[in-house]
Amino acid sequence: MRLLEQLFERALWESRLFILLAVIFGMIGGIVLFLVASYDIYEITLYTIHVMQSNEHPHNFHAKLVGDIIGAVDLYLIAVVMQLFSFGLYELFISKIDAAEKSEASGILQIHSLDQLKDKLAKVIVMVLIVSFFKRVLNTEFHGALEMLYFAGSIFALALGLYFLHKGAEQH
């Protein structure tokens, strides 16, 4: 009976290695998002150079430029979420990352519990949502005072949320 228990516990412990799938594909997803966002910035740069050389000033040039850059920033932030997720899962379930512990920049990657991983991911996700909100607001037309009041209220709610998110981080 003891042998059966040891075999089962060993198999159970080794099954944690399936988390490597999430780690590997999370890293791949993050890298893909970094590449796509960088390509978007490259395209925006080429478009801007073309507009400046042609002495044309399209009607919506500034809105397009800012919207595309904010879209790329959004992709970068989501890529960071994927990277944090991969690092966190690896450190929690597989092993500490020796190279990260020797690095001066490893503070953000040090994750000691699932709650700590969730907190770090939540903060980045909140930033993604804020960036997405402002990207959508750029293309919104306001037709009355009530819509402007809703807009001001949503900015206030975002500021309040950021305040409490930051205040909560100071207590840890």
Backbone as JSON Lines, residues from 0, in Angstrom:
{"i":0,"aa":"M","n":[0.83,-1.2,0.0],"ca":[0.0,0.0,0.0],"c":[0.87,1.26,0.0]}
{"i":1,"aa":"R","n":[1.95,1.23,0.75],"ca":[2.84,2.39,0.82],"c":[3.47,2.68,-0.54]}
{"i":2,"aa":"L","n":[3.81,1.62,-1.29],"ca":[4.39,1.79,-2.63],"c":[3.39,2.45,-3.56]}
{"i":3,"aa":"L","n":[2.15,2.04,-3.51],"ca":[1.1,2.63,-4.33],"c":[0.92,4.11,-3.99]}
{"i":4,"aa":"E","n":[0.95,4.43,-2.72],"ca":[0.85,5.84,-2.29],"c":[2.01,6.66,-2.82]}
{"i":5,"aa":"Q","n":[3.22,6.12,-2.74],"ca":[4.4,6.84,-3.22],"c":[4.34,7.05,-4.73]}
{"i":6,"aa":"L","n":[3.9,6.03,-5.46],"ca":[3.77,6.17,-6.91],"c":[2.72,7.23,-7.28]}
{"i":7,"aa":"F","n":[1.61,7.19,-6.58],"ca":[0.56,8.17,-6.86],"c":[1.03,9.58,-6.55]}
{"i":8,"aa":"E","n":[1.66,9.77,-5.4],"ca":[2.15,11.1,-5.03],"c":[3.2,11.59,-6.01]}
{"i":9,"aa":"R","n":[4.06,10.7,-6.46],"ca":[5.09,11.07,-7.43],"c":[4.44,11.51,-8.74]}
{"i":10,"aa":"A","n":[3.45,10.74,-9.2],"ca":[2.74,11.1,-10.43],"c":[2.0,12.42,-10.27]}
{"i":11,"aa":"L","n":[1.39,12.61,-9.12],"ca":[0.68,13.87,-8.85],"c":[1.65,15.04,-8.88]}
{"i":12,"aa":"W","n":[2.8,14.89,-8.24],"ca":[3.79,15.96,-8.2],"c":[4.34,16.26,-9.6]}
{"i":13,"aa":"E","n":[4.62,15.25,-10.37],"ca":[5.16,15.44,-11.71],"c":[4.12,16.03,-12.67]}
{"i":14,"aa":"S","n":[2.85,15.87,-12.39],"ca":[1.81,16.42,-13.26],"c":[1.84,17.94,-13.29]}
{"i":15,"aa":"R","n":[2.5,18.55,-12.32],"ca":[2.63,20.01,-12.33],"c":[3.39,20.49,-13.56]}
{"i":16,"aa":"L","n":[4.16,19.61,-14.18],"ca":[4.95,19.97,-15.36],"c":[4.07,20.33,-16.56]}
{"i":17,"aa":"F","n":[2.8,19.93,-16.52],"ca":[1.89,20.35,-17.59],"c":[1.73,21.86,-17.63]}
{"i":18,"aa":"I","n":[2.05,22.52,-16.54],"ca":[2.0,23.98,-16.49],"c":[3.0,24.58,-17.47]}
{"i":19,"aa":"L","n":[4.02,23.8,-17.83],"ca":[4.99,24.27,-18.82],"c":[4.31,24.64,-20.14]}
{"i":20,"aa":"L","n":[3.21,23.97,-20.47],"ca":[2.47,24.33,-21.69],"c":[1.97,25.76,-21.6]}
{"i":21,"aa":"A","n":[1.38,26.13,-20.47],"ca":[0.9,27.51,-20.29],"c":[2.07,28.48,-20.29]}
{"i":22,"aa":"V","n":[3.18,28.09,-19.69],"ca":[4.36,28.97,-19.64],"c":[4.9,29.2,-21.05]}
{"i":23,"aa":"I","n":[5.09,28.13,-21.79],"ca":[5.68,28.24,-23.14],"c":[4.76,29.02,-24.07]}
{"i":24,"aa":"F","n":[3.48,28.65,-24.1],"ca":[2.58,29.33,-25.02],"c":[2.23,30.74,-24.57]}
{"i":25,"aa":"G","n":[2.29,30.98,-23.27],"ca":[2.14,32.36,-22.78],"c":[3.29,33.22,-23.25]}
{"i":26,"aa":"M","n":[4.5,32.68,-23.18],"ca":[5.68,33.41,-23.67],"c":[5.58,33.67,-25.17]}
{"i":27,"aa":"I","n":[5.18,32.64,-25.91],"ca":[5.03,32.8,-27.37],"c":[3.98,33.86,-27.68]}
{"i":28,"aa":"G","n":[2.86,33.81,-26.96],"ca":[1.82,34.82,-27.16],"c":[2.32,36.22,-26.86]}
{"i":29,"aa":"G","n":[3.08,36.37,-25.78],"ca":[3.65,37.67,-25.45],"c":[4.62,38.16,-26.52]}
{"i":30,"aa":"I","n":[5.47,37.27,-27.01],"ca":[6.42,37.66,-28.06],"c":[5.7,38.06,-29.33]}
{"i":31,"aa":"V","n":[4.66,37.31,-29.69],"ca":[3.88,37.65,-30.88],"c":[3.25,39.04,-30.73]}
{"i":32,"aa":"L","n":[2.7,39.32,-29.55],"ca":[2.1,40.64,-29.32],"c":[3.14,41.75,-29.37]}
{"i":33,"aa":"F","n":[4.34,41.52,-28.82],"ca":[5.41,42.51,-28.92],"c":[5.77,42.77,-30.38]}
{"i":34,"aa":"L","n":[5.85,41.71,-31.18],"ca":[6.19,41.87,-32.6],"c":[5.11,42.62,-33.36]}
{"i":35,"aa":"V","n":[3.85,42.28,-33.11],"ca":[2.74,42.94,-33.8],"c":[2.68,44.42,-33.42]}
{"i":36,"aa":"A","n":[2.83,44.73,-32.13],"ca":[2.81,46.13,-31.69],"c":[3.97,46.9,-32.3]}
{"i":37,"aa":"S","n":[5.13,46.28,-32.36],"ca":[6.3,46.95,-32.95],"c":[6.09,47.19,-34.44]}
{"i":38,"aa":"Y","n":[5.49,46.21,-35.13],"ca":[5.18,46.39,-36.54],"c":[4.18,47.53,-36.73]}
{"i":39,"aa":"D","n":[3.19,47.61,-35.85],"ca":[2.22,48.71,-35.92],"c":[2.91,50.06,-35.77]}
{"i":40,"aa":"I","n":[3.83,50.17,-34.84],"ca":[4.57,51.43,-34.65],"c":[5.4,51.73,-35.9]}
{"i":41,"aa":"Y","n":[6.01,50.72,-36.46],"ca":[6.78,50.89,-37.7],"c":[5.9,51.43,-38.81]}
{"i":42,"aa":"E","n":[4.71,50.85,-38.98],"ca":[3.77,51.31,-40.0],"c":[3.31,52.75,-39.74]}
{"i":43,"aa":"I","n":[3.07,53.08,-38.49],"ca":[2.66,54.44,-38.13],"c":[3.78,55.42,-38.47]}
{"i":44,"aa":"T","n":[5.01,55.02,-38.21],"ca":[6.16,55.87,-38.52],"c":[6.25,56.12,-40.02]}
{"i":45,"aa":"L","n":[6.11,55.06,-40.82],"ca":[6.16,55.22,-42.28],"c":[5.03,56.13,-42.77]}
{"i":46,"aa":"Y","n":[3.84,55.95,-42.22],"ca":[2.7,56.79,-42.6],"c":[2.96,58.26,-42.25]}
{"i":47,"aa":"T","n":[3.51,58.49,-41.07],"ca":[3.8,59.86,-40.64],"c":[4.84,60.5,-41.55]}
{"i":48,"aa":"I","n":[5.88,59.75,-41.88],"ca":[6.92,60.28,-42.79],"c":[6.31,60.6,-44.15]}
{"i":49,"aa":"H","n":[5.44,59.72,-44.64],"ca":[4.77,59.96,-45.92],"c":[3.93,61.24,-45.88]}
{"i":50,"aa":"V","n":[3.17,61.41,-44.82],"ca":[2.32,62.61,-44.68],"c":[3.19,63.87,-44.61]}
{"i":51,"aa":"M","n":[4.29,63.8,-43.87],"ca":[5.15,64.98,-43.74],"c":[5.85,65.32,-45.04]}
{"i":52,"aa":"Q","n":[6.24,64.33,-45.82],"ca":[6.91,64.57,-47.09],"c":[5.97,65.08,-48.16]}
{"i":53,"aa":"S","n":[4.73,64.65,-48.11],"ca":[3.77,65.04,-49.15],"c":[3.13,66.39,-48.88]}
{"i":54,"aa":"N","n":[3.42,66.98,-47.74],"ca":[2.83,68.26,-47.34],"c":[1.31,68.22,-47.31]}
{"i":55,"aa":"E","n":[0.75,67.02,-47.27],"ca":[-0.68,66.86,-47.08],"c":[-0.94,66.79,-45.59]}
{"i":56,"aa":"H","n":[-2.06,67.24,-45.19],"ca":[-2.43,67.09,-43.78],"c":[-3.85,66.55,-43.75]}
{"i":57,"aa":"P","n":[-3.96,65.2,-43.74],"ca":[-5.3,64.62,-43.75],"c":[-6.15,65.14,-42.59]}
{"i":58,"aa":"H","n":[-7.43,65.15,-42.82],"ca":[-8.37,65.69,-41.83],"c":[-8.22,65.02,-40.47]}
{"i":59,"aa":"N","n":[-8.07,63.72,-40.44],"ca":[-8.04,62.99,-39.17],"c":[-6.64,62.49,-38.82]}
{"i":60,"aa":"F","n":[-5.61,63.17,-39.28],"ca":[-4.23,62.71,-39.1],"c":[-3.87,62.54,-37.63]}
{"i":61,"aa":"H","n":[-4.14,63.54,-36.81],"ca":[-3.77,63.47,-35.39],"c":[-4.54,62.36,-34.67]}
{"i":62,"aa":"A","n":[-5.82,62.26,-34.94],"ca":[-6.63,61.22,-34.29],"c":[-6.16,59.83,-34.71]}
{"i":63,"aa":"K","n":[-5.84,59.66,-35.98],"ca":[-5.34,58.37,-36.46],"c":[-3.98,58.05,-35.82]}
{"i":64,"aa":"L","n":[-3.11,59.03,-35.79],"ca":[-1.78,58.83,-35.22],"c":[-1.86,58.44,-33.74]}
{"i":65,"aa":"V","n":[-2.59,59.22,-32.97],"ca":[-2.71,58.94,-31.54],"c":[-3.44,57.62,-31.3]}
{"i":66,"aa":"G","n":[-4.5,57.37,-32.05],"ca":[-5.25,56.13,-31.89],"c":[-4.41,54.9,-32.2]}
{"i":67,"aa":"D","n":[-3.62,54.97,-33.27],"ca":[-2.77,53.83,-33.63],"c":[-1.66,53.6,-32.6]}
{"i":68,"aa":"I","n":[-1.09,54.67,-32.09],"ca":[-0.04,54.53,-31.07],"c":[-0.63,53.98,-29.78]}
{"i":69,"aa":"I","n":[-1.79,54.45,-29.39],"ca":[-2.43,53.92,-28.18],"c":[-2.79,52.45,-28.38]}
{"i":70,"aa":"G","n":[-3.2,52.08,-29.59],"ca":[-3.47,50.67,-29.89],"c":[-2.22,49.82,-29.72]}
{"i":71,"aa":"A","n":[-1.08,50.33,-30.16],"ca":[0.19,49.6,-30.01],"c":[0.57,49.49,-28.53]}
{"i":72,"aa":"V","n":[0.37,50.57,-27.78],"ca":[0.66,50.54,-26.34],"c":[-0.22,49.49,-25.66]}
{"i":73,"aa":"D","n":[-1.46,49.42,-26.09],"ca":[-2.39,48.43,-25.56],"c":[-1.85,47.01,-25.8]}
{"i":74,"aa":"L","n":[-1.37,46.76,-27.01],"ca":[-0.8,45.44,-27.32],"c":[0.45,45.16,-26.48]}
{"i":75,"aa":"Y","n":[1.28,46.18,-26.29],"ca":[2.47,46.01,-25.44],"c":[2.07,45.63,-24.01]}
{"i":76,"aa":"L","n":[1.06,46.3,-23.49],"ca":[0.62,46.0,-22.12],"c":[0.06,44.59,-22.01]}
{"i":77,"aa":"I","n":[-0.69,44.16,-23.0],"ca":[-1.21,42.79,-22.98],"c":[-0.06,41.79,-23.08]}
{"i":78,"aa":"A","n":[0.96,42.12,-23.86],"ca":[2.15,41.26,-23.96],"c":[2.84,41.16,-22.6]}
{"i":79,"aa":"V","n":[2.89,42.27,-21.88],"ca":[3.48,42.25,-20.54],"c":[2.67,41.34,-19.62]}
{"i":80,"aa":"V","n":[1.35,41.37,-19.73],"ca":[0.5,40.48,-18.94],"c":[0.87,39.02,-19.24]}
{"i":81,"aa":"M","n":[1.04,38.71,-20.5],"ca":[1.39,37.33,-20.88],"c":[2.75,36.94,-20.31]}
{"i":82,"aa":"Q","n":[3.72,37.86,-20.37],"ca":[5.05,37.55,-19.84],"c":[5.01,37.36,-18.32]}
{"i":83,"aa":"L","n":[4.32,38.27,-17.62],"ca":[4.2,38.14,-16.16],"c":[3.52,36.83,-15.79]}
{"i":84,"aa":"F","n":[2.49,36.49,-16.52],"ca":[1.76,35.24,-16.29],"c":[2.7,34.05,-16.45]}
{"i":85,"aa":"S","n":[3.5,34.04,-17.51],"ca":[4.42,32.93,-17.75],"c":[5.5,32.84,-16.68]}
{"i":86,"aa":"F","n":[6.12,33.98,-16.35],"ca":[7.15,33.99,-15.31],"c":[6.57,33.53,-13.98]}
{"i":87,"aa":"G","n":[5.41,34.05,-13.65],"ca":[4.78,33.72,-12.37],"c":[4.44,32.26,-12.25]}
{"i":88,"aa":"L","n":[3.83,31.69,-13.29],"ca":[3.5,30.27,-13.24],"c":[4.75,29.42,-13.11]}
{"i":89,"aa":"Y","n":[5.79,29.79,-13.86],"ca":[7.02,29.0,-13.8],"c":[7.61,29.04,-12.4]}
{"i":90,"aa":"E","n":[7.69,30.25,-11.83],"ca":[8.29,30.37,-10.5],"c":[7.45,29.7,-9.42]}
{"i":91,"aa":"L","n":[6.15,29.74,-9.56],"ca":[5.29,29.16,-8.53],"c":[5.24,27.63,-8.59]}
{"i":92,"aa":"F","n":[5.25,27.07,-9.79],"ca":[5.0,25.64,-9.91],"c":[6.2,24.81,-10.37]}
{"i":93,"aa":"I","n":[7.18,25.42,-11.0],"ca":[8.28,24.64,-11.54],"c":[9.57,24.89,-10.76]}
{"i":94,"aa":"S","n":[10.11,26.11,-10.86],"ca":[11.39,26.39,-10.22],"c":[11.65,27.9,-10.22]}
{"i":95,"aa":"K","n":[12.49,28.32,-9.32],"ca":[12.94,29.72,-9.33],"c":[13.8,29.94,-10.56]}
{"i":96,"aa":"I","n":[13.76,31.14,-11.1],"ca":[14.57,31.47,-12.28],"c":[15.89,32.04,-11.79]}
{"i":97,"aa":"D","n":[16.94,31.24,-11.91],"ca":[18.25,31.63,-11.37],"c":[18.77,32.93,-11.99]}
{"i":98,"aa":"A","n":[18.62,33.08,-13.3],"ca":[19.11,34.29,-13.98],"c":[18.38,35.53,-13.48]}
{"i":99,"aa":"A","n":[17.11,35.39,-13.16],"ca":[16.32,36.53,-12.68],"c":[16.76,36.94,-11.28]}
{"i":100,"aa":"E","n":[17.1,35.99,-10.44],"ca":[17.5,36.31,-9.07],"c":[18.82,37.07,-9.04]}
{"i":101,"aa":"K","n":[19.68,36.85,-10.04],"ca":[20.97,37.54,-10.11],"c":[20.86,38.91,-10.75]}
{"i":102,"aa":"S","n":[19.75,39.18,-11.39],"ca":[19.56,40.44,-12.1],"c":[19.03,41.53,-11.17]}
{"i":103,"aa":"E","n":[19.44,42.76,-11.44],"ca":[18.95,43.9,-10.64],"c":[17.5,44.22,-10.96]}
{"i":104,"aa":"A","n":[17.06,43.88,-12.15],"ca":[15.7,44.2,-12.58],"c":[14.71,43.11,-12.25]}
{"i":105,"aa":"S","n":[15.06,42.18,-11.38],"ca":[14.2,41.03,-11.14],"c":[13.08,41.3,-10.15]}
{"i":106,"aa":"G","n":[13.02,42.47,-9.55],"ca":[12.01,42.75,-8.53],"c":[10.59,42.55,-9.0]}
{"i":107,"aa":"I","n":[10.31,42.95,-10.21],"ca":[8.94,42.82,-10.72],"c":[8.59,41.36,-10.99]}
{"i":108,"aa":"L","n":[9.57,40.53,-11.2],"ca":[9.31,39.14,-11.53],"c":[9.29,38.22,-10.31]}
{"i":109,"aa":"Q","n":[9.64,38.74,-9.17],"ca":[9.65,37.9,-7.97],"c":[8.21,37.71,-7.49]}
{"i":110,"aa":"I","n":[7.75,36.49,-7.63],"ca":[6.38,36.15,-7.27],"c":[6.45,34.96,-6.32]}
{"i":111,"aa":"H","n":[5.9,35.15,-5.13],"ca":[6.01,34.13,-4.1],"c":[4.7,33.41,-3.8]}
{"i":112,"aa":"S","n":[3.6,33.92,-4.35],"ca":[2.32,33.26,-4.11],"c":[1.38,33.54,-5.28]}
{"i":113,"aa":"L","n":[0.34,32.74,-5.36],"ca":[-0.65,32.92,-6.41],"c":[-1.36,34.27,-6.25]}
{"i":114,"aa":"D","n":[-1.58,34.7,-5.01],"ca":[-2.2,36.0,-4.77],"c":[-1.32,37.14,-5.29]}
{"i":115,"aa":"Q","n":[-0.03,37.02,-5.1],"ca":[0.9,38.04,-5.59],"c":[0.87,38.09,-7.12]}
{"i":116,"aa":"L","n":[0.81,36.92,-7.76],"ca":[0.71,36.88,-9.22],"c":[-0.59,37.53,-9.69]}
{"i":117,"aa":"K","n":[-1.69,37.21,-9.01],"ca":[-2.98,37.81,-9.38],"c":[-2.95,39.32,-9.21]}
{"i":118,"aa":"D","n":[-2.34,39.82,-8.14],"ca":[-2.25,41.27,-7.92],"c":[-1.47,41.95,-9.03]}
{"i":119,"aa":"K","n":[-0.33,41.39,-9.41],"ca":[0.48,41.99,-10.47],"c":[-0.26,41.97,-11.8]}
{"i":120,"aa":"L","n":[-0.91,40.84,-12.09],"ca":[-1.67,40.75,-13.33],"c":[-2.84,41.72,-13.33]}
{"i":121,"aa":"A","n":[-3.51,41.85,-12.2],"ca":[-4.67,42.75,-12.1],"c":[-4.27,44.19,-12.37]}
{"i":122,"aa":"K","n":[-3.12,44.6,-11.84],"ca":[-2.67,45.98,-12.05],"c":[-2.39,46.26,-13.52]}
{"i":123,"aa":"V","n":[-1.75,45.32,-14.18],"ca":[-1.46,45.52,-15.6],"c":[-2.74,45.47,-16.42]}
{"i":124,"aa":"I","n":[-3.66,44.57,-16.04],"ca":[-4.93,44.48,-16.76],"c":[-5.73,45.77,-16.6]}
{"i":125,"aa":"V","n":[-5.71,46.36,-15.42],"ca":[-6.39,47.64,-15.21],"c":[-5.8,48.71,-16.14]}
{"i":126,"aa":"M","n":[-4.48,48.7,-16.28],"ca":[-3.84,49.67,-17.19],"c":[-4.26,49.41,-18.63]}
{"i":127,"aa":"V","n":[-4.38,48.14,-19.02],"ca":[-4.84,47.8,-20.37],"c":[-6.25,48.35,-20.58]}
{"i":128,"aa":"L","n":[-7.11,48.18,-19.59],"ca":[-8.48,48.67,-19.71],"c":[-8.52,50.19,-19.82]}
{"i":129,"aa":"I","n":[-7.67,50.86,-19.07],"ca":[-7.63,52.33,-19.14],"c":[-7.16,52.79,-20.5]}
{"i":130,"aa":"V","n":[-6.12,52.15,-21.02],"ca":[-5.62,52.52,-22.35],"c":[-6.69,52.25,-23.4]}
{"i":131,"aa":"S","n":[-7.38,51.11,-23.29],"ca":[-8.45,50.79,-24.24],"c":[-9.59,51.82,-24.14]}
{"i":132,"aa":"F","n":[-9.89,52.24,-22.93],"ca":[-10.93,53.26,-22.72],"c":[-10.56,54.55,-23.46]}
{"i":133,"aa":"F","n":[-9.33,55.0,-23.28],"ca":[-8.93,56.26,-23.93],"c":[-8.83,56.11,-25.44]}
{"i":134,"aa":"K","n":[-8.51,54.92,-25.93],"ca":[-8.5,54.7,-27.38],"c":[-9.92,54.85,-27.94]}
{"i":135,"aa":"R","n":[-10.88,54.29,-27.23],"ca":[-12.27,54.41,-27.68],"c":[-12.78,55.85,-27.57]}
{"i":136,"aa":"V","n":[-12.36,56.54,-26.53],"ca":[-12.83,57.92,-26.32],"c":[-12.34,58.84,-27.44]}
{"i":137,"aa":"L","n":[-11.17,58.54,-28.0],"ca":[-10.64,59.37,-29.08],"c":[-11.58,59.43,-30.27]}
{"i":138,"aa":"N","n":[-12.3,58.34,-30.51],"ca":[-13.18,58.27,-31.67],"c":[-14.64,58.56,-31.33]}
{"i":139,"aa":"T","n":[-14.89,59.04,-30.14],"ca":[-16.26,59.3,-29.71],"c":[-16.6,60.77,-29.93]}
{"i":140,"aa":"E","n":[-17.79,61.0,-30.47],"ca":[-18.27,62.36,-30.63],"c":[-19.33,62.62,-29.57]}
{"i":141,"aa":"F","n":[-19.22,63.76,-28.92],"ca":[-20.16,64.13,-27.88],"c":[-21.15,65.13,-28.44]}
{"i":142,"aa":"H","n":[-22.45,64.88,-28.2],"ca":[-23.49,65.72,-28.79],"c":[-24.32,66.47,-27.77]}
{"i":143,"aa":"G","n":[-23.89,66.47,-26.55],"ca":[-24.67,67.19,-25.57],"c":[-23.99,67.23,-24.22]}
{"i":144,"aa":"A","n":[-24.57,68.04,-23.36],"ca":[-23.99,68.21,-22.03],"c":[-24.07,66.93,-21.2]}
{"i":145,"aa":"L","n":[-25.11,66.15,-21.36],"ca":[-25.25,64.92,-20.6],"c":[-24.15,63.91,-20.98]}
{"i":146,"aa":"E","n":[-23.84,63.82,-22.26],"ca":[-22.77,62.93,-22.69],"c":[-21.42,63.39,-22.13]}
{"i":147,"aa":"M","n":[-21.2,64.69,-22.1],"ca":[-19.96,65.23,-21.51],"c":[-19.91,64.93,-20.02]}
{"i":148,"aa":"L","n":[-21.06,64.99,-19.35],"ca":[-21.12,64.67,-17.93],"c":[-20.79,63.19,-17.69]}
{"i":149,"aa":"Y","n":[-21.32,62.31,-18.54],"ca":[-20.98,60.89,-18.45],"c":[-19.48,60.68,-18.67]}
{"i":150,"aa":"F","n":[-18.93,61.39,-19.63],"ca":[-17.5,61.29,-19.92],"c":[-16.68,61.73,-18.7]}
{"i":151,"aa":"A","n":[-17.05,62.85,-18.11],"ca":[-16.34,63.33,-16.92],"c":[-16.49,62.33,-15.77]}
{"i":152,"aa":"G","n":[-17.67,61.77,-15.61],"ca":[-17.89,60.77,-14.57],"c":[-17.04,59.53,-14.77]}
{"i":153,"aa":"S","n":[-16.89,59.1,-16.02],"ca":[-16.07,57.91,-16.29],"c":[-14.59,58.2,-16.01]}
{"i":154,"aa":"I","n":[-14.13,59.39,-16.32],"ca":[-12.74,59.76,-15.99],"c":[-12.57,59.81,-14.48]}
{"i":155,"aa":"F","n":[-13.54,60.35,-13.78],"ca":[-13.48,60.38,-12.31],"c":[-13.43,58.97,-11.74]}
{"i":156,"aa":"A","n":[-14.26,58.07,-12.28],"ca":[-14.28,56.68,-11.81],"c":[-12.93,56.01,-12.05]}
{"i":157,"aa":"L","n":[-12.32,56.27,-13.2],"ca":[-11.0,55.71,-13.49],"c":[-9.95,56.25,-12.51]}
{"i":158,"aa":"A","n":[-9.99,57.54,-12.27],"ca":[-9.03,58.15,-11.34],"c":[-9.21,57.58,-9.94]}
{"i":159,"aa":"L","n":[-10.44,57.41,-9.53],"ca":[-10.73,56.85,-8.21],"c":[-10.24,55.41,-8.12]}
{"i":160,"aa":"G","n":[-10.48,54.64,-9.16],"ca":[-10.01,53.26,-9.19],"c":[-8.49,53.18,-9.13]}
{"i":161,"aa":"L","n":[-7.81,54.04,-9.87],"ca":[-6.34,54.07,-9.83],"c":[-5.84,54.48,-8.45]}
{"i":162,"aa":"Y","n":[-6.52,55.42,-7.83],"ca":[-6.13,55.86,-6.49],"c":[-6.18,54.69,-5.51]}
{"i":163,"aa":"F","n":[-7.29,53.94,-5.52],"ca":[-7.43,52.83,-4.59],"c":[-6.49,51.68,-4.94]}
{"i":164,"aa":"L","n":[-6.23,51.5,-6.21],"ca":[-5.27,50.47,-6.62],"c":[-3.88,50.81,-6.1]}
{"i":165,"aa":"H","n":[-3.51,52.06,-6.21],"ca":[-2.2,52.5,-5.73],"c":[-2.15,52.49,-4.2]}
{"i":166,"aa":"K","n":[-3.23,52.92,-3.58],"ca":[-3.27,52.94,-2.12],"c":[-3.16,51.52,-1.55]}
{"i":167,"aa":"G","n":[-3.79,50.57,-2.2],"ca":[-3.7,49.17,-1.78],"c":[-2.29,48.63,-1.91]}
{"i":168,"aa":"A","n":[-1.56,49.1,-2.92],"ca":[-0.18,48.62,-3.14],"c":[0.75,49.14,-2.05]}
{"i":169,"aa":"E","n":[0.49,50.32,-1.5],"ca":[1.34,50.89,-0.47],"c":[1.25,50.11,0.84]}
{"i":170,"aa":"Q","n":[0.11,49.46,1.08],"ca":[-0.08,48.75,2.34],"c":[0.61,47.39,2.36]}
{"i":171,"aa":"H","n":[1.01,46.87,1.19],"ca":[1.64,45.55,1.12],"c":[3.12,45.65,1.32]}
